[in-house]
Amino acid sequence: MDNTSPEGTAMPPSASGALTRAVLEIDEYVAGLGWDRPALLFALVDTARLREEEPGLAERLDAGEDGEDDGGEARETGDLTPVEQDELPAGVPLDEFLATIAWPDAVTGCALTVERLMLPPSAEKAIPEGLSERDLSDWVARHPERREVRMTVGVLRDGRRESAIRLREKDSTTEVLTGAGLVPGLAEALRATFED
């Protein structure tokens, strides 16, 4: 996989935009935790506002001081700091859990990282009809063309979205695919958490 947008244009790993940087930061953080992990939810907060209103929390999260991050480089205005949330409840379907979330005004956006099995379009045509969700999951898990992926999807209150997809078989920062439209269903479910 390479860093191309859905339209096929090259995107550097340091892609422009605070949301893209936050999604890639989360992807890199979760990659360091390893595979076979439960979904993780993050609040995205404005870094400057976090430093101003919650300096102790900003320091614990390494959000930087005086406009610098922990590497000493100046942060741009509008940077986002991911704040990991409590573990998602076990046994509750993801869509049901997301429907229960209400974010405080200080949260600019949110992101979720989740692992899934995916099939290439050619294999999707062979899916037997009438399978229950559990039987479908079992069928995909046994399919020889299945791919394990980690999807990190972020959305902002204003509707902007970004995604990063990492294949387990190509587990490298340089192989992460990014694009706003890669995981539209999950992005829409996250966006809905900001609706009144």
C-alpha positions as CSV (number, residue, x, y, z in Angstrom):
1,M,0.0,0.0,0.0
2,D,1.2,3.5,-0.6
3,N,0.2,7.0,0.5
4,T,-2.4,7.9,-2.1
5,S,-5.7,9.5,-1.8
6,P,-8.8,7.8,-3.1
7,E,-8.4,10.0,-6.2
8,G,-4.9,8.5,-6.7
9,T,-2.8,11.5,-5.9
10,A,0.3,11.0,-3.7
11,M,0.1,12.2,-0.1
12,P,3.2,12.3,2.0
13,P,3.1,10.7,5.5
14,S,3.4,14.2,7.0
15,A,0.3,15.2,5.0
16,S,-1.1,18.7,5.5
17,G,-3.9,19.4,8.0
18,A,-4.2,19.0,11.7
19,L,-6.7,16.2,11.3
20,T,-4.5,14.2,9.0
21,R,-1.6,14.6,11.4
22,A,-3.7,13.6,14.4
23,V,-4.9,10.4,12.6
24,L,-1.4,9.5,11.6
25,E,-0.2,10.1,15.1
26,I,-2.9,7.8,16.5
27,D,-2.0,5.2,13.9
28,E,1.6,5.3,14.9
29,Y,0.8,5.1,18.6
30,V,-1.5,2.1,18.2
31,A,1.0,0.4,15.9
32,G,3.4,0.6,18.8
33,L,0.9,-1.4,20.9
34,G,0.8,-4.3,18.5
35,W,-2.0,-6.2,16.8
36,D,-5.0,-8.1,18.1
37,R,-6.2,-5.2,20.3
38,P,-9.7,-3.9,21.0
39,A,-10.9,-0.7,19.4
40,L,-9.6,2.5,20.9
41,L,-11.5,5.8,21.0
42,F,-9.8,9.2,21.2
43,A,-11.1,12.7,21.8
44,L,-9.4,15.3,19.6
45,V,-8.8,18.7,21.3
46,D,-7.2,21.9,20.1
47,T,-3.7,21.8,21.4
48,A,-3.4,25.5,22.1
49,R,-6.7,25.5,24.0
50,L,-5.5,22.4,26.0
51,R,-2.3,24.1,27.0
52,E,-4.2,27.2,28.1
53,E,-7.1,25.6,29.9
54,E,-5.5,22.4,31.2
55,P,-1.7,22.8,31.4
56,G,-1.3,19.9,33.7
57,L,-3.1,17.5,31.4
58,A,-1.2,19.0,28.4
59,E,2.1,18.3,30.1
60,R,1.1,14.7,30.9
61,L,0.0,14.2,27.2
62,D,3.2,15.9,25.9
63,A,1.2,18.4,24.0
64,G,4.1,20.7,24.2
65,E,4.7,24.1,25.8
66,D,5.2,27.5,24.2
67,G,4.2,26.2,20.8
68,E,6.8,23.4,20.7
69,D,6.2,19.7,20.7
70,D,8.5,17.2,22.5
71,G,10.8,17.2,19.5
72,G,11.4,20.9,19.8
73,E,9.6,21.8,16.5
74,A,7.1,24.6,16.4
75,R,3.5,23.4,16.3
76,E,1.2,25.1,13.9
77,T,-1.9,26.9,15.1
78,G,-4.8,24.5,15.0
79,D,-2.9,21.3,15.9
80,L,-5.0,18.6,17.6
81,T,-4.0,16.5,20.6
82,P,-5.5,13.0,20.7
83,V,-6.7,12.1,24.2
84,E,-7.3,8.3,24.7
85,Q,-10.7,7.5,26.2
86,D,-11.7,4.7,28.6
87,E,-11.8,1.2,27.1
88,L,-14.9,0.5,25.1
89,P,-17.4,-1.8,26.8
90,A,-16.9,-5.5,26.0
91,G,-19.8,-7.2,24.3
92,V,-21.5,-4.0,23.0
93,P,-21.6,-3.6,19.2
94,L,-19.5,-0.7,18.1
95,D,-22.4,1.1,16.4
96,E,-24.6,0.8,19.5
97,F,-21.8,2.2,21.7
98,L,-21.1,5.1,19.4
99,A,-24.8,6.0,19.5
100,T,-24.4,6.6,23.3
101,I,-21.6,9.2,23.1
102,A,-22.0,12.9,23.8
103,W,-18.9,15.0,23.6
104,P,-18.3,18.2,25.7
105,D,-17.8,21.5,23.8
106,A,-14.1,21.4,24.4
107,V,-13.8,18.4,22.1
108,T,-13.0,19.4,18.5
109,G,-13.3,16.0,17.0
110,C,-12.9,12.3,17.7
111,A,-11.1,9.3,16.3
112,L,-11.4,5.6,16.5
113,T,-9.0,2.8,15.7
114,V,-10.3,-0.7,15.0
115,E,-9.0,-3.9,13.5
116,R,-11.0,-5.8,10.9
117,L,-10.7,-8.5,8.3
118,M,-11.3,-7.3,4.7
119,L,-11.7,-9.0,1.4
120,P,-10.7,-7.7,-2.0
121,P,-13.6,-6.8,-4.3
122,S,-13.0,-10.0,-6.4
123,A,-13.6,-12.2,-3.3
124,E,-16.6,-10.2,-2.1
125,K,-18.5,-11.5,-5.2
126,A,-18.2,-15.0,-3.8
127,I,-19.9,-14.3,-0.4
128,P,-22.8,-16.8,0.0
129,E,-26.2,-15.1,0.4
130,G,-28.3,-15.3,3.5
131,L,-25.4,-15.7,6.0
132,S,-26.0,-14.3,9.5
133,E,-23.5,-11.7,10.7
134,R,-21.6,-14.3,12.8
135,D,-21.5,-16.8,9.9
136,L,-20.3,-14.1,7.5
137,S,-17.5,-13.2,10.0
138,D,-16.5,-16.9,10.2
139,W,-16.6,-17.2,6.4
140,V,-14.4,-14.1,5.9
141,A,-12.0,-15.3,8.6
142,R,-11.5,-18.6,6.7
143,H,-11.2,-17.0,3.3
144,P,-7.6,-17.4,1.8
145,E,-7.7,-13.8,0.4
146,R,-8.6,-12.1,3.7
147,R,-6.4,-9.2,4.9
148,E,-6.1,-8.0,8.4
149,V,-6.3,-4.2,8.6
150,R,-6.2,-1.5,11.2
151,M,-8.4,1.5,10.4
152,T,-8.0,4.8,12.2
153,V,-10.8,7.2,11.3
154,G,-11.0,10.8,12.6
155,V,-13.8,13.4,12.2
156,L,-14.2,17.0,13.3
157,R,-17.3,18.8,14.4
158,D,-17.4,20.7,11.1
159,G,-17.7,17.4,9.2
160,R,-14.1,17.1,7.9
161,R,-12.8,13.5,8.1
162,E,-9.6,11.5,7.5
163,S,-8.7,7.9,7.6
164,A,-5.5,5.8,7.8
165,I,-5.4,2.1,6.9
166,R,-2.6,-0.2,7.8
167,L,-2.3,-3.8,6.5
168,R,-0.9,-6.3,9.0
169,E,1.2,-7.9,6.2
170,K,2.7,-4.4,5.4
171,D,3.0,-3.1,9.0
172,S,5.1,0.0,8.2
173,T,4.5,3.7,8.5
174,T,5.5,4.1,4.9
175,E,2.8,1.7,3.8
176,V,-0.2,3.4,5.5
177,L,-2.9,4.5,3.1
178,T,-4.6,7.8,3.9
179,G,-7.7,9.5,2.5
180,A,-10.9,11.2,3.6
181,G,-13.2,8.7,1.9
182,L,-11.6,5.3,2.8
183,V,-14.0,4.3,5.6
184,P,-17.2,6.3,5.0
185,G,-19.5,4.2,7.2
186,L,-17.3,4.5,10.3
187,A,-16.6,8.2,9.6
188,E,-20.4,8.9,9.4
189,A,-20.9,7.0,12.7
190,L,-18.3,9.1,14.4
191,R,-19.7,12.3,13.0
192,A,-23.1,11.4,14.4
193,T,-21.6,11.5,17.9
194,F,-21.5,15.3,17.6
195,E,-25.2,15.7,16.7
196,D,-27.5,17.0,19.3
